[in-house]
Amino acid sequence: MNTLPSAYERKSTISTYWHNKACDLLASAKILWDAMKNNSQARITSHSTYLMLMGMSFEVLFKAHCVAQGIENDRLKNSHDLAEIAKIAGFNLSKEDNKILTVLSAFVVWDGRYPIPKKSSQFDQHGKNIESTAYDREKLGSLDILKPNDTFKFDNLHILWRRYSDRYMLKYN
């Protein structure tokens, strides 16, 4: 009789595996970001994939916190709602962080993989979420113009990611 846990059981219950996978996804996003910075064609065709990888890295990082705490919640198994997963992990999100995670969630669920979501309302809402997060509204005479900001640049998302990773390292390593 074998009493040692299987590899599957170990990887599902030891949070270090989850944190390491989050780091792998972050590194992949960084590689793609660097390639996009150096190649304008990659920037056009890979931005949604970059944001999907960033979102996936946040998702697995938050789930690492949940695994470390022994949290079992049915929503964790099937949800890619990053703000919800962060809250289950015990984080209080600022309004700004919530907006960022909401946008990244859509990239994980569909925008990083498909041209459209299952419902047109999701497409419209995602566009509004991007507009309110990735752009600043400025006046130009009587016109409102949208000016891209740096919210989703790697260095800025990395700062946010490190905040949650550092908390993991302090609490569980």
MODELLER restraints for C-alpha pairs under 7 A, 6 or more apart:
rsr = mdl.restraints
at = mdl.atoms
rsr.add(forms.Gaussian(group=physical.xy_distance, feature=features.Distance(at['CA:11:A'], at['CA:17:A']), mean=5.88, stdev=0.5))
rsr.add(forms.Gaussian(group=physical.xy_distance, feature=features.Distance(at['CA:13:A'], at['CA:67:A']), mean=6.03, stdev=0.5))
rsr.add(forms.Gaussian(group=physical.xy_distance, feature=features.Distance(at['CA:14:A'], at['CA:67:A']), mean=6.81, stdev=0.5))
rsr.add(forms.Gaussian(group=physical.xy_distance, feature=features.Distance(at['CA:14:A'], at['CA:68:A']), mean=6.95, stdev=0.5))
rsr.add(forms.Gaussian(group=physical.xy_distance, feature=features.Distance(at['CA:15:A'], at['CA:64:A']), mean=4.94, stdev=0.5))
rsr.add(forms.Gaussian(group=physical.xy_distance, feature=features.Distance(at['CA:15:A'], at['CA:67:A']), mean=5.26, stdev=0.5))
rsr.add(forms.Gaussian(group=physical.xy_distance, feature=features.Distance(at['CA:15:A'], at['CA:68:A']), mean=5.05, stdev=0.5))
rsr.add(forms.Gaussian(group=physical.xy_distance, feature=features.Distance(at['CA:18:A'], at['CA:60:A']), mean=6.10, stdev=0.5))
rsr.add(forms.Gaussian(group=physical.xy_distance, feature=features.Distance(at['CA:18:A'], at['CA:61:A']), mean=6.72, stdev=0.5))
rsr.add(forms.Gaussian(group=physical.xy_distance, feature=features.Distance(at['CA:18:A'], at['CA:64:A']), mean=4.89, stdev=0.5))
rsr.add(forms.Gaussian(group=physical.xy_distance, feature=features.Distance(at['CA:19:A'], at['CA:60:A']), mean=6.96, stdev=0.5))
rsr.add(forms.Gaussian(group=physical.xy_distance, feature=features.Distance(at['CA:19:A'], at['CA:61:A']), mean=5.60, stdev=0.5))
rsr.add(forms.Gaussian(group=physical.xy_distance, feature=features.Distance(at['CA:19:A'], at['CA:64:A']), mean=5.46, stdev=0.5))
rsr.add(forms.Gaussian(group=physical.xy_distance, feature=features.Distance(at['CA:21:A'], at['CA:60:A']), mean=6.99, stdev=0.5))
rsr.add(forms.Gaussian(group=physical.xy_distance, feature=features.Distance(at['CA:22:A'], at['CA:57:A']), mean=4.46, stdev=0.5))
rsr.add(forms.Gaussian(group=physical.xy_distance, feature=features.Distance(at['CA:22:A'], at['CA:58:A']), mean=6.86, stdev=0.5))
rsr.add(forms.Gaussian(group=physical.xy_distance, feature=features.Distance(at['CA:22:A'], at['CA:60:A']), mean=5.19, stdev=0.5))
rsr.add(forms.Gaussian(group=physical.xy_distance, feature=features.Distance(at['CA:22:A'], at['CA:61:A']), mean=5.24, stdev=0.5))
rsr.add(forms.Gaussian(group=physical.xy_distance, feature=features.Distance(at['CA:23:A'], at['CA:57:A']), mean=6.88, stdev=0.5))
rsr.add(forms.Gaussian(group=physical.xy_distance, feature=features.Distance(at['CA:25:A'], at['CA:53:A']), mean=5.95, stdev=0.5))
rsr.add(forms.Gaussian(group=physical.xy_distance, feature=features.Distance(at['CA:25:A'], at['CA:56:A']), mean=6.84, stdev=0.5))
rsr.add(forms.Gaussian(group=physical.xy_distance, feature=features.Distance(at['CA:25:A'], at['CA:57:A']), mean=5.05, stdev=0.5))
rsr.add(forms.Gaussian(group=physical.xy_distance, feature=features.Distance(at['CA:26:A'], at['CA:53:A']), mean=6.91, stdev=0.5))
rsr.add(forms.Gaussian(group=physical.xy_distance, feature=features.Distance(at['CA:26:A'], at['CA:54:A']), mean=6.05, stdev=0.5))
rsr.add(forms.Gaussian(group=physical.xy_distance, feature=features.Distance(at['CA:26:A'], at['CA:57:A']), mean=5.49, stdev=0.5))
rsr.add(forms.Gaussian(group=physical.xy_distance, feature=features.Distance(at['CA:29:A'], at['CA:50:A']), mean=5.31, stdev=0.5))
rsr.add(forms.Gaussian(group=physical.xy_distance, feature=features.Distance(at['CA:29:A'], at['CA:53:A']), mean=5.40, stdev=0.5))
rsr.add(forms.Gaussian(group=physical.xy_distance, feature=features.Distance(at['CA:29:A'], at['CA:54:A']), mean=5.88, stdev=0.5))
rsr.add(forms.Gaussian(group=physical.xy_distance, feature=features.Distance(at['CA:30:A'], at['CA:154:A']), mean=6.83, stdev=0.5))
rsr.add(forms.Gaussian(group=physical.xy_distance, feature=features.Distance(at['CA:32:A'], at['CA:50:A']), mean=6.18, stdev=0.5))
rsr.add(forms.Gaussian(group=physical.xy_distance, feature=features.Distance(at['CA:33:A'], at['CA:50:A']), mean=6.54, stdev=0.5))
rsr.add(forms.Gaussian(group=physical.xy_distance, feature=features.Distance(at['CA:33:A'], at['CA:154:A']), mean=6.77, stdev=0.5))
rsr.add(forms.Gaussian(group=physical.xy_distance, feature=features.Distance(at['CA:35:A'], at['CA:42:A']), mean=6.81, stdev=0.5))
rsr.add(forms.Gaussian(group=physical.xy_distance, feature=features.Distance(at['CA:36:A'], at['CA:42:A']), mean=4.85, stdev=0.5))
rsr.add(forms.Gaussian(group=physical.xy_distance, feature=features.Distance(at['CA:36:A'], at['CA:43:A']), mean=4.31, stdev=0.5))
rsr.add(forms.Gaussian(group=physical.xy_distance, feature=features.Distance(at['CA:37:A'], at['CA:43:A']), mean=6.76, stdev=0.5))
rsr.add(forms.Gaussian(group=physical.xy_distance, feature=features.Distance(at['CA:48:A'], at['CA:107:A']), mean=6.61, stdev=0.5))
rsr.add(forms.Gaussian(group=physical.xy_distance, feature=features.Distance(at['CA:48:A'], at['CA:111:A']), mean=6.35, stdev=0.5))
rsr.add(forms.Gaussian(group=physical.xy_distance, feature=features.Distance(at['CA:48:A'], at['CA:112:A']), mean=4.77, stdev=0.5))
rsr.add(forms.Gaussian(group=physical.xy_distance, feature=features.Distance(at['CA:49:A'], at['CA:112:A']), mean=4.73, stdev=0.5))
rsr.add(forms.Gaussian(group=physical.xy_distance, feature=features.Distance(at['CA:51:A'], at['CA:104:A']), mean=6.33, stdev=0.5))
rsr.add(forms.Gaussian(group=physical.xy_distance, feature=features.Distance(at['CA:51:A'], at['CA:107:A']), mean=6.16, stdev=0.5))
rsr.add(forms.Gaussian(group=physical.xy_distance, feature=features.Distance(at['CA:51:A'], at['CA:112:A']), mean=6.97, stdev=0.5))
rsr.add(forms.Gaussian(group=physical.xy_distance, feature=features.Distance(at['CA:52:A'], at['CA:104:A']), mean=6.66, stdev=0.5))
rsr.add(forms.Gaussian(group=physical.xy_distance, feature=features.Distance(at['CA:52:A'], at['CA:107:A']), mean=4.72, stdev=0.5))
rsr.add(forms.Gaussian(group=physical.xy_distance, feature=features.Distance(at['CA:52:A'], at['CA:108:A']), mean=4.71, stdev=0.5))
rsr.add(forms.Gaussian(group=physical.xy_distance, feature=features.Distance(at['CA:52:A'], at['CA:112:A']), mean=4.92, stdev=0.5))
rsr.add(forms.Gaussian(group=physical.xy_distance, feature=features.Distance(at['CA:55:A'], at['CA:104:A']), mean=4.89, stdev=0.5))
rsr.add(forms.Gaussian(group=physical.xy_distance, feature=features.Distance(at['CA:55:A'], at['CA:105:A']), mean=6.15, stdev=0.5))
rsr.add(forms.Gaussian(group=physical.xy_distance, feature=features.Distance(at['CA:55:A'], at['CA:107:A']), mean=6.91, stdev=0.5))
rsr.add(forms.Gaussian(group=physical.xy_distance, feature=features.Distance(at['CA:55:A'], at['CA:108:A']), mean=5.84, stdev=0.5))
rsr.add(forms.Gaussian(group=physical.xy_distance, feature=features.Distance(at['CA:56:A'], at['CA:108:A']), mean=6.20, stdev=0.5))
rsr.add(forms.Gaussian(group=physical.xy_distance, feature=features.Distance(at['CA:58:A'], at['CA:161:A']), mean=6.67, stdev=0.5))
rsr.add(forms.Gaussian(group=physical.xy_distance, feature=features.Distance(at['CA:59:A'], at['CA:80:A']), mean=6.89, stdev=0.5))
rsr.add(forms.Gaussian(group=physical.xy_distance, feature=features.Distance(at['CA:59:A'], at['CA:82:A']), mean=5.81, stdev=0.5))
rsr.add(forms.Gaussian(group=physical.xy_distance, feature=features.Distance(at['CA:61:A'], at['CA:165:A']), mean=6.94, stdev=0.5))
rsr.add(forms.Gaussian(group=physical.xy_distance, feature=features.Distance(at['CA:62:A'], at['CA:85:A']), mean=6.35, stdev=0.5))
rsr.add(forms.Gaussian(group=physical.xy_distance, feature=features.Distance(at['CA:62:A'], at['CA:86:A']), mean=5.56, stdev=0.5))
rsr.add(forms.Gaussian(group=physical.xy_distance, feature=features.Distance(at['CA:62:A'], at['CA:89:A']), mean=6.25, stdev=0.5))
rsr.add(forms.Gaussian(group=physical.xy_distance, feature=features.Distance(at['CA:65:A'], at['CA:89:A']), mean=5.82, stdev=0.5))
rsr.add(forms.Gaussian(group=physical.xy_distance, feature=features.Distance(at['CA:65:A'], at['CA:168:A']), mean=6.40, stdev=0.5))
rsr.add(forms.Gaussian(group=physical.xy_distance, feature=features.Distance(at['CA:66:A'], at['CA:89:A']), mean=5.07, stdev=0.5))
rsr.add(forms.Gaussian(group=physical.xy_distance, feature=features.Distance(at['CA:68:A'], at['CA:172:A']), mean=6.86, stdev=0.5))
rsr.add(forms.Gaussian(group=physical.xy_distance, feature=features.Distance(at['CA:76:A'], at['CA:85:A']), mean=6.63, stdev=0.5))
rsr.add(forms.Gaussian(group=physical.xy_distance, feature=features.Distance(at['CA:80:A'], at['CA:105:A']), mean=6.03, stdev=0.5))
rsr.add(forms.Gaussian(group=physical.xy_distance, feature=features.Distance(at['CA:80:A'], at['CA:108:A']), mean=6.89, stdev=0.5))
rsr.add(forms.Gaussian(group=physical.xy_distance, feature=features.Distance(at['CA:80:A'], at['CA:109:A']), mean=6.58, stdev=0.5))
rsr.add(forms.Gaussian(group=physical.xy_distance, feature=features.Distance(at['CA:81:A'], at['CA:105:A']), mean=5.44, stdev=0.5))
rsr.add(forms.Gaussian(group=physical.xy_distance, feature=features.Distance(at['CA:82:A'], at['CA:101:A']), mean=5.53, stdev=0.5))
rsr.add(forms.Gaussian(group=physical.xy_distance, feature=features.Distance(at['CA:82:A'], at['CA:102:A']), mean=6.66, stdev=0.5))
rsr.add(forms.Gaussian(group=physical.xy_distance, feature=features.Distance(at['CA:82:A'], at['CA:105:A']), mean=5.71, stdev=0.5))
rsr.add(forms.Gaussian(group=physical.xy_distance, feature=features.Distance(at['CA:83:A'], at['CA:98:A']), mean=5.84, stdev=0.5))
rsr.add(forms.Gaussian(group=physical.xy_distance, feature=features.Distance(at['CA:83:A'], at['CA:101:A']), mean=5.72, stdev=0.5))
rsr.add(forms.Gaussian(group=physical.xy_distance, feature=features.Distance(at['CA:83:A'], at['CA:102:A']), mean=6.49, stdev=0.5))
rsr.add(forms.Gaussian(group=physical.xy_distance, feature=features.Distance(at['CA:99:A'], at['CA:133:A']), mean=6.53, stdev=0.5))
rsr.add(forms.Gaussian(group=physical.xy_distance, feature=features.Distance(at['CA:100:A'], at['CA:133:A']), mean=6.67, stdev=0.5))
rsr.add(forms.Gaussian(group=physical.xy_distance, feature=features.Distance(at['CA:103:A'], at['CA:126:A']), mean=6.74, stdev=0.5))
rsr.add(forms.Gaussian(group=physical.xy_distance, feature=features.Distance(at['CA:103:A'], at['CA:129:A']), mean=6.19, stdev=0.5))
rsr.add(forms.Gaussian(group=physical.xy_distance, feature=features.Distance(at['CA:103:A'], at['CA:130:A']), mean=6.29, stdev=0.5))
rsr.add(forms.Gaussian(group=physical.xy_distance, feature=features.Distance(at['CA:106:A'], at['CA:126:A']), mean=6.91, stdev=0.5))
rsr.add(forms.Gaussian(group=physical.xy_distance, feature=features.Distance(at['CA:110:A'], at['CA:116:A']), mean=6.92, stdev=0.5))
rsr.add(forms.Gaussian(group=physical.xy_distance, feature=features.Distance(at['CA:110:A'], at['CA:117:A']), mean=5.64, stdev=0.5))
rsr.add(forms.Gaussian(group=physical.xy_distance, feature=features.Distance(at['CA:116:A'], at['CA:123:A']), mean=6.67, stdev=0.5))
rsr.add(forms.Gaussian(group=physical.xy_distance, feature=features.Distance(at['CA:117:A'], at['CA:123:A']), mean=6.17, stdev=0.5))
rsr.add(forms.Gaussian(group=physical.xy_distance, feature=features.Distance(at['CA:134:A'], at['CA:148:A']), mean=5.94, stdev=0.5))
rsr.add(forms.Gaussian(group=physical.xy_distance, feature=features.Distance(at['CA:134:A'], at['CA:149:A']), mean=5.55, stdev=0.5))
rsr.add(forms.Gaussian(group=physical.xy_distance, feature=features.Distance(at['CA:134:A'], at['CA:151:A']), mean=5.75, stdev=0.5))
rsr.add(forms.Gaussian(group=physical.xy_distance, feature=features.Distance(at['CA:134:A'], at['CA:152:A']), mean=6.86, stdev=0.5))
rsr.add(forms.Gaussian(group=physical.xy_distance, feature=features.Distance(at['CA:135:A'], at['CA:146:A']), mean=5.69, stdev=0.5))
rsr.add(forms.Gaussian(group=physical.xy_distance, feature=features.Distance(at['CA:135:A'], at['CA:147:A']), mean=5.25, stdev=0.5))
rsr.add(forms.Gaussian(group=physical.xy_distance, feature=features.Distance(at['CA:135:A'], at['CA:148:A']), mean=4.34, stdev=0.5))
rsr.add(forms.Gaussian(group=physical.xy_distance, feature=features.Distance(at['CA:135:A'], at['CA:149:A']), mean=5.21, stdev=0.5))
rsr.add(forms.Gaussian(group=physical.xy_distance, feature=features.Distance(at['CA:136:A'], at['CA:146:A']), mean=5.58, stdev=0.5))
rsr.add(forms.Gaussian(group=physical.xy_distance, feature=features.Distance(at['CA:136:A'], at['CA:147:A']), mean=5.16, stdev=0.5))
rsr.add(forms.Gaussian(group=physical.xy_distance, feature=features.Distance(at['CA:136:A'], at['CA:148:A']), mean=6.30, stdev=0.5))
rsr.add(forms.Gaussian(group=physical.xy_distance, feature=features.Distance(at['CA:136:A'], at['CA:149:A']), mean=6.31, stdev=0.5))
rsr.add(forms.Gaussian(group=physical.xy_distance, feature=features.Distance(at['CA:137:A'], at['CA:144:A']), mean=6.32, stdev=0.5))
rsr.add(forms.Gaussian(group=physical.xy_distance, feature=features.Distance(at['CA:137:A'], at['CA:145:A']), mean=5.66, stdev=0.5))
rsr.add(forms.Gaussian(group=physical.xy_distance, feature=features.Distance(at['CA:137:A'], at['CA:146:A']), mean=4.72, stdev=0.5))
rsr.add(forms.Gaussian(group=physical.xy_distance, feature=features.Distance(at['CA:137:A'], at['CA:147:A']), mean=6.32, stdev=0.5))
rsr.add(forms.Gaussian(group=physical.xy_distance, feature=features.Distance(at['CA:138:A'], at['CA:144:A']), mean=5.59, stdev=0.5))
rsr.add(forms.Gaussian(group=physical.xy_distance, feature=features.Distance(at['CA:138:A'], at['CA:145:A']), mean=5.27, stdev=0.5))
rsr.add(forms.Gaussian(group=physical.xy_distance, feature=features.Distance(at['CA:138:A'], at['CA:146:A']), mean=6.32, stdev=0.5))
rsr.add(forms.Gaussian(group=physical.xy_distance, feature=features.Distance(at['CA:139:A'], at['CA:145:A']), mean=6.14, stdev=0.5))
